Amino acid sequence: MNLFTALSAECIAAGVSLPDKPSALRQITKLAKASSILESVSEAEILAGLEHRESLGSTGFGGGIAIPHCRLENVPDFVVGLVSIPNGVDFDAMDGEKVRFIVFIIGPERESKEHIRLLSGISQTLSIPGVVDELTAAPTSEALRESFLRHVQDELEAVGENGRNLFHVIVQDEDLFHKILQVFGSIESTRAVILNAENTGVYLSKIPLFADIWSDNPKRFSQLIVALVSKRITNETIRRIERITGPLKARSDVMITVQDVFYCAGAIDN
């Protein structure tokens, strides 16, 4: 499943005006119900699922964007839709700003991994500078769909595998870590784990010989992402990360190494 196939043309509304968040959720429900995939699911069930997810924390994550979503037991496949609100709507967003663009997902209860991948892909797409302004300016649903798909960045399915590369990404900035992790979360057939990566100073400071070198605690945020990525999309993965970090050569809080994998067996469940 990817955004090209999950995005339903009948579930897109451009240039709407909404008075508040409950109205926005009702609008999303009606659009979602227009998909034949959800013919066996009632509007009440969809709305209840969306409201329940919002009760856990707003999906308006800032920058004029919201990604309301829910998983329902009787849904056979994913439905993704778009709503542009040029004048914005109060959505309890994390930054307190009005939401101008909504991407929603209604998915099956059992497909949590695919759900995460779609969420990551959408987040990556909407993080492109200027994309929200472009999408909210689209005059019709058709134009909105075309504009959104043109920017989609998560369609890197590893078809025709020709081996894999092993990524080690050490990140010492928590905000960057979350954004970089979404890169790996949005790529098809990637497997990744997170390890705590303490600085050497944390350990050296405990050795008597080095104890007086550090005047404060050298401990800081430091995480290691270890991921297997198809060789076919290795360069694109690095490009995505640098779109977040800027040129890696100029940073002192992110480091990436990529190694060829000679042998790999077994699997892990993300």
DRENDO-1510 file (C-alpha; in Angstrom, 1 decimal, always signed):
<recs>
REC; n; res; u; v; w
REC; 1; MET; +0.0; +0.0; +0.0 .
REC; 2; ASN; +1.2; +3.5; -0.9 .
REC; 3; LEU; -0.1; +7.0; -1.1 .
REC; 4; PHE; -0.7; +6.7; -4.9 .
REC; 5; THR; -3.1; +3.8; -4.4 .
REC; 6; ALA; -4.6; +4.8; -1.0 .
REC; 7; LEU; -5.5; +8.4; -2.0 .
REC; 8; SER; -9.1; +8.3; -3.2 .
REC; 9; ALA; -10.2; +10.9; -5.7 .
REC; 10; GLU; -13.7; +11.0; -4.2 .
REC; 11; CYS; -12.2; +11.8; -0.8 .
REC; 12; ILE; -10.7; +15.2; -1.7 .
REC; 13; ALA; -12.2; +18.6; -1.1 .
REC; 14; ALA; -10.5; +21.9; -2.1 .
REC; 15; GLY; -11.1; +25.4; -0.7 .
REC; 16; VAL; -13.7; +24.5; +2.0 .
REC; 17; SER; -14.6; +26.7; +4.9 .
REC; 18; LEU; -15.0; +25.1; +8.3 .
REC; 19; PRO; -16.0; +26.9; +11.6 .
REC; 20; ASP; -14.4; +24.5; +14.1 .
REC; 21; LYS; -12.7; +21.2; +14.7 .
REC; 22; PRO; -15.9; +19.2; +15.2 .
REC; 23; SER; -17.1; +20.4; +11.8 .
REC; 24; ALA; -13.8; +19.4; +10.3 .
REC; 25; LEU; -14.1; +15.9; +11.7 .
REC; 26; ARG; -17.6; +15.6; +10.3 .
REC; 27; GLN; -16.4; +16.8; +6.9 .
REC; 28; ILE; -13.6; +14.2; +6.9 .
REC; 29; THR; -16.2; +11.5; +7.9 .
REC; 30; LYS; -18.4; +12.4; +4.9 .
REC; 31; LEU; -15.5; +12.4; +2.5 .
REC; 32; ALA; -14.2; +9.1; +3.8 .
REC; 33; LYS; -17.6; +7.5; +3.5 .
REC; 34; ALA; -17.6; +8.4; -0.2 .
REC; 35; SER; -15.0; +5.6; -0.7 .
REC; 36; SER; -16.4; +2.2; -1.7 .
REC; 37; ILE; -13.8; +0.7; +0.6 .
REC; 38; LEU; -15.8; +1.9; +3.6 .
REC; 39; GLU; -19.2; +0.9; +2.3 .
REC; 40; SER; -19.6; -1.6; +5.2 .
REC; 41; VAL; -18.6; +1.0; +7.8 .
REC; 42; SER; -21.1; +3.7; +9.1 .
REC; 43; GLU; -20.4; +7.4; +9.4 .
REC; 44; ALA; -20.9; +7.1; +13.1 .
REC; 45; GLU; -18.2; +4.5; +13.4 .
REC; 46; ILE; -15.7; +6.6; +11.4 .
REC; 47; LEU; -16.5; +9.8; +13.4 .
REC; 48; ALA; -16.2; +7.9; +16.7 .
REC; 49; GLY; -12.8; +6.5; +15.6 .
REC; 50; LEU; -11.5; +10.0; +14.6 .
REC; 51; GLU; -12.8; +11.5; +17.8 .
REC; 52; HIS; -11.2; +8.8; +19.9 .
REC; 53; ARG; -7.8; +9.4; +18.3 .
REC; 54; GLU; -8.1; +13.2; +18.9 .
REC; 55; SER; -8.9; +12.5; +22.5 .
REC; 56; LEU; -5.4; +11.0; +22.8 .
REC; 57; GLY; -3.8; +14.2; +21.5 .
REC; 58; SER; -4.4; +16.5; +18.6 .
REC; 59; THR; -3.2; +15.4; +15.2 .
REC; 60; GLY; -2.7; +19.1; +14.3 .
REC; 61; PHE; +1.0; +19.0; +14.7 .
REC; 62; GLY; +1.8; +22.6; +13.6 .
REC; 63; GLY; +2.7; +24.5; +10.5 .
REC; 64; GLY; -1.0; +24.7; +9.4 .
REC; 65; ILE; -1.2; +20.9; +9.0 .
REC; 66; ALA; -3.3; +18.1; +10.6 .
REC; 67; ILE; -3.3; +14.4; +9.9 .
REC; 68; PRO; -6.3; +13.0; +11.6 .
REC; 69; HIS; -6.4; +9.2; +11.4 .
REC; 70; CYS; -7.9; +6.1; +13.0 .
REC; 71; ARG; -7.9; +2.3; +12.7 .
REC; 72; LEU; -11.2; +0.4; +12.5 .
REC; 73; GLU; -11.9; -3.2; +12.9 .
REC; 74; ASN; -14.2; -3.7; +9.8 .
REC; 75; VAL; -12.1; -1.6; +7.4 .
REC; 76; PRO; -10.5; -3.9; +4.6 .
REC; 77; ASP; -8.0; -1.4; +3.3 .
REC; 78; PHE; -6.6; +2.1; +3.7 .
REC; 79; VAL; -8.5; +5.3; +2.6 .
REC; 80; VAL; -6.6; +8.5; +2.4 .
REC; 81; GLY; -8.2; +11.9; +1.6 .
REC; 82; LEU; -7.3; +15.6; +1.5 .
REC; 83; VAL; -9.0; +18.8; +2.6 .
REC; 84; SER; -7.7; +22.3; +2.0 .
REC; 85; ILE; -9.1; +25.1; +4.2 .
REC; 86; PRO; -7.5; +28.4; +2.9 .
REC; 87; ASN; -8.8; +30.5; +5.8 .
REC; 88; GLY; -7.9; +27.9; +8.3 .
REC; 89; VAL; -9.8; +26.2; +11.2 .
REC; 90; ASP; -9.0; +25.9; +14.9 .
REC; 91; PHE; -7.9; +22.3; +15.4 .
REC; 92; ASP; -6.1; +22.4; +18.8 .
REC; 93; ALA; -2.9; +22.3; +16.9 .
REC; 94; MET; +0.3; +22.0; +18.9 .
REC; 95; ASP; +1.5; +25.4; +17.9 .
REC; 96; GLY; -1.8; +27.1; +18.4 .
REC; 97; GLU; -2.1; +28.1; +14.8 .
REC; 98; LYS; -5.1; +27.4; +12.5 .
REC; 99; VAL; -4.9; +24.3; +10.3 .
REC; 100; ARG; -5.1; +25.0; +6.5 .
REC; 101; PHE; -4.4; +21.6; +5.2 .
REC; 102; ILE; -5.7; +18.2; +6.3 .
REC; 103; VAL; -4.7; +14.7; +5.2 .
REC; 104; PHE; -6.7; +12.0; +6.8 .
REC; 105; ILE; -6.3; +8.2; +7.0 .
REC; 106; ILE; -8.9; +5.6; +7.8 .
REC; 107; GLY; -7.2; +2.2; +8.0 .
REC; 108; PRO; -7.6; -1.5; +9.1 .
REC; 109; GLU; -7.1; -2.3; +12.8 .
REC; 110; ARG; -4.6; -5.0; +12.0 .
REC; 111; GLU; -2.2; -3.1; +9.7 .
REC; 112; SER; -0.3; -0.9; +12.2 .
REC; 113; LYS; +3.0; -1.1; +10.3 .
REC; 114; GLU; +1.4; +0.1; +7.0 .
REC; 115; HIS; -0.4; +2.8; +8.9 .
REC; 116; ILE; +2.8; +4.1; +10.4 .
REC; 117; ARG; +4.5; +4.1; +6.9 .
REC; 118; LEU; +1.6; +6.1; +5.4 .
REC; 119; LEU; +1.8; +8.6; +8.3 .
REC; 120; SER; +5.5; +9.0; +7.9 .
REC; 121; GLY; +5.2; +9.4; +4.2 .
REC; 122; ILE; +2.6; +12.1; +4.6 .
REC; 123; SER; +4.6; +13.9; +7.2 .
REC; 124; GLN; +7.7; +13.8; +5.0 .
REC; 125; THR; +5.7; +15.2; +2.0 .
REC; 126; LEU; +4.1; +18.0; +4.0 .
REC; 127; SER; +7.5; +19.0; +5.5 .
REC; 128; ILE; +8.7; +20.2; +2.0 .
REC; 129; PRO; +9.1; +24.0; +2.2 .
REC; 130; GLY; +6.2; +25.9; +0.6 .
REC; 131; VAL; +4.1; +22.8; -0.1 .
REC; 132; VAL; +1.3; +23.7; +2.2 .
REC; 133; ASP; +0.9; +27.1; +0.5 .
REC; 134; GLU; +0.8; +25.4; -2.9 .
REC; 135; LEU; -1.7; +22.8; -1.8 .
REC; 136; THR; -4.1; +25.3; -0.2 .
REC; 137; ALA; -4.0; +27.4; -3.4 .
REC; 138; ALA; -5.2; +24.5; -5.6 .
REC; 139; PRO; -8.5; +25.7; -7.0 .
REC; 140; THR; -10.1; +22.3; -7.5 .
REC; 141; SER; -10.1; +18.8; -6.1 .
REC; 142; GLU; -8.4; +17.5; -9.2 .
REC; 143; ALA; -5.7; +20.1; -9.0 .
REC; 144; LEU; -5.2; +19.4; -5.3 .
REC; 145; ARG; -4.7; +15.7; -5.9 .
REC; 146; GLU; -2.2; +16.3; -8.7 .
REC; 147; SER; -0.2; +18.8; -6.7 .
REC; 148; PHE; -0.1; +16.5; -3.6 .
REC; 149; LEU; +1.0; +13.4; -5.5 .
REC; 150; ARG; +3.7; +15.4; -7.3 .
REC; 151; HIS; +5.3; +16.0; -3.9 .
REC; 152; VAL; +4.8; +12.5; -2.5 .
REC; 153; GLN; +8.1; +11.3; -1.2 .
REC; 154; ASP; +7.3; +7.8; +0.2 .
REC; 155; GLU; +6.9; +5.8; -3.0 .
REC; 156; LEU; +10.2; +4.1; -2.7 .
REC; 157; GLU; +9.1; +0.5; -2.7 .
REC; 158; ALA; +12.1; -1.9; -2.9 .
REC; 159; VAL; +11.0; -3.8; -6.0 .
REC; 160; GLY; +13.6; -6.0; -7.6 .
REC; 161; GLU; +16.0; -6.1; -4.7 .
REC; 162; ASN; +19.7; -6.1; -5.6 .
REC; 163; GLY; +21.0; -6.3; -2.0 .
REC; 164; ARG; +20.9; -4.0; +0.9 .
REC; 165; ASN; +23.0; -1.4; +2.7 .
REC; 166; LEU; +23.3; -1.0; +6.5 .
REC; 167; PHE; +22.8; +2.5; +7.8 .
REC; 168; HIS; +24.2; +3.7; +11.1 .
REC; 169; VAL; +22.8; +7.2; +11.9 .
REC; 170; ILE; +24.0; +8.8; +15.2 .
REC; 171; VAL; +21.8; +11.8; +16.2 .
REC; 172; GLN; +22.5; +14.1; +19.1 .
REC; 173; ASP; +19.6; +16.4; +18.6 .
REC; 174; GLU; +16.2; +15.1; +19.7 .
REC; 175; ASP; +14.1; +17.1; +17.2 .
REC; 176; LEU; +16.3; +16.0; +14.3 .
REC; 177; PHE; +16.1; +12.4; +15.6 .
REC; 178; HIS; +12.3; +12.3; +15.4 .
REC; 179; LYS; +12.4; +13.8; +11.9 .
REC; 180; ILE; +15.1; +11.4; +10.6 .
REC; 181; LEU; +13.3; +8.5; +12.1 .
REC; 182; GLN; +10.3; +9.3; +10.0 .
REC; 183; VAL; +12.5; +9.0; +6.9 .
REC; 184; PHE; +13.1; +5.3; +7.6 .
REC; 185; GLY; +9.5; +4.8; +8.7 .
REC; 186; SER; +8.2; +6.0; +5.3 .
REC; 187; ILE; +10.3; +3.6; +3.2 .
REC; 188; GLU; +8.9; +0.3; +2.1 .
REC; 189; SER; +10.6; -2.9; +3.4 .
REC; 190; THR; +13.1; -1.0; +5.6 .
REC; 191; ARG; +13.9; -2.5; +9.0 .
REC; 192; ALA; +15.3; -0.3; +11.7 .
REC; 193; VAL; +16.0; -0.4; +15.4 .
REC; 194; ILE; +17.0; +2.3; +17.8 .
REC; 195; LEU; +19.9; +2.0; +20.3 .
REC; 196; ASN; +21.0; +4.3; +23.0 .
REC; 197; ALA; +24.4; +5.8; +22.0 .
REC; 198; GLU; +26.2; +7.4; +24.9 .
REC; 199; ASN; +29.1; +9.6; +24.2 .
REC; 200; THR; +32.5; +8.3; +25.2 .
REC; 201; GLY; +32.8; +11.1; +27.6 .
REC; 202; VAL; +30.1; +9.6; +29.8 .
REC; 203; TYR; +32.3; +6.6; +30.4 .
REC; 204; LEU; +35.7; +8.2; +30.4 .
REC; 205; SER; +34.5; +10.6; +33.1 .
REC; 206; LYS; +34.0; +7.6; +35.4 .
REC; 207; ILE; +37.7; +6.6; +35.1 .
REC; 208; PRO; +39.8; +8.3; +37.8 .
REC; 209; LEU; +42.5; +9.3; +35.3 .
REC; 210; PHE; +40.0; +11.4; +33.3 .
REC; 211; ALA; +37.7; +12.5; +36.2 .
REC; 212; ASP; +38.8; +16.1; +36.4 .
REC; 213; ILE; +38.6; +16.8; +32.6 .
REC; 214; TRP; +34.8; +17.4; +32.6 .
REC; 215; SER; +33.5; +20.1; +34.8 .
REC; 216; ASP; +29.9; +19.0; +34.2 .
REC; 217; ASN; +28.0; +15.9; +33.2 .
REC; 218; PRO; +29.0; +15.0; +29.6 .
REC; 219; LYS; +25.8; +13.1; +29.1 .
REC; 220; ARG; +23.6; +14.4; +26.3 .
REC; 221; PHE; +20.9; +13.1; +24.0 .
REC; 222; SER; +22.4; +10.6; +21.7 .
REC; 223; GLN; +20.5; +7.9; +19.7 .
REC; 224; LEU; +21.7; +5.4; +17.1 .
REC; 225; ILE; +19.4; +4.3; +14.2 .
REC; 226; VAL; +20.5; +1.0; +12.6 .
REC; 227; ALA; +18.6; +0.3; +9.4 .
REC; 228; LEU; +18.7; -2.1; +6.4 .
REC; 229; VAL; +17.9; -0.2; +3.2 .
REC; 230; SER; +17.7; -1.4; -0.3 .
REC; 231; LYS; +20.7; -0.4; -2.3 .
REC; 232; ARG; +18.3; +0.9; -5.0 .
REC; 233; ILE; +17.1; +3.7; -2.7 .
REC; 234; THR; +20.2; +4.3; -0.6 .
REC; 235; ASN; +21.1; +7.6; -2.3 .
REC; 236; GLU; +17.5; +8.8; -2.0 .
REC; 237; THR; +17.5; +8.0; +1.7 .
REC; 238; ILE; +20.6; +10.1; +2.2 .
REC; 239; ARG; +19.1; +12.9; +0.2 .
REC; 240; ARG; +16.0; +12.9; +2.4 .
REC; 241; ILE; +18.0; +13.0; +5.5 .
REC; 242; GLU; +20.0; +16.0; +4.2 .
REC; 243; ARG; +16.8; +17.7; +3.3 .
REC; 244; ILE; +16.2; +17.7; +7.1 .
REC; 245; THR; +19.7; +18.3; +8.4 .
REC; 246; GLY; +21.2; +20.4; +5.6 .
REC; 247; PRO; +24.7; +19.4; +4.4 .
REC; 248; LEU; +25.9; +16.7; +6.7 .
REC; 249; LYS; +29.5; +17.9; +6.4 .
REC; 250; ALA; +28.5; +21.0; +8.2 .
REC; 251; ARG; +26.9; +19.3; +11.2 .
REC; 252; SER; +28.5; +18.1; +14.4 .
REC; 253; ASP; +25.4; +16.4; +15.9 .
REC; 254; VAL; +24.5; +13.9; +13.1 .
REC; 255; MET; +26.7; +11.3; +11.6 .
REC; 256; ILE; +25.8; +8.7; +9.0 .
REC; 257; THR; +27.8; +5.6; +7.9 .
REC; 258; VAL; +26.6; +3.2; +5.1 .
REC; 259; GLN; +28.0; -0.2; +4.7 .
REC; 260; ASP; +27.5; -3.0; +2.1 .
REC; 261; VAL; +25.8; -6.0; +3.6 .
REC; 262; PHE; +27.5; -9.2; +2.7 .
REC; 263; TYR; +25.1; -11.5; +4.5 .
REC; 264; CYS; +21.7; -11.0; +6.1 .
REC; 265; ALA; +19.3; -13.6; +7.5 .
REC; 266; GLY; +16.3; -13.5; +9.7 .
REC; 267; ALA; +13.9; -10.6; +10.4 .
REC; 268; ILE; +12.7; -8.3; +13.1 .
REC; 269; ASP; +9.2; -7.0; +13.6 .
REC; 270; ASN; +8.9; -3.2; +13.6 .
</recs>
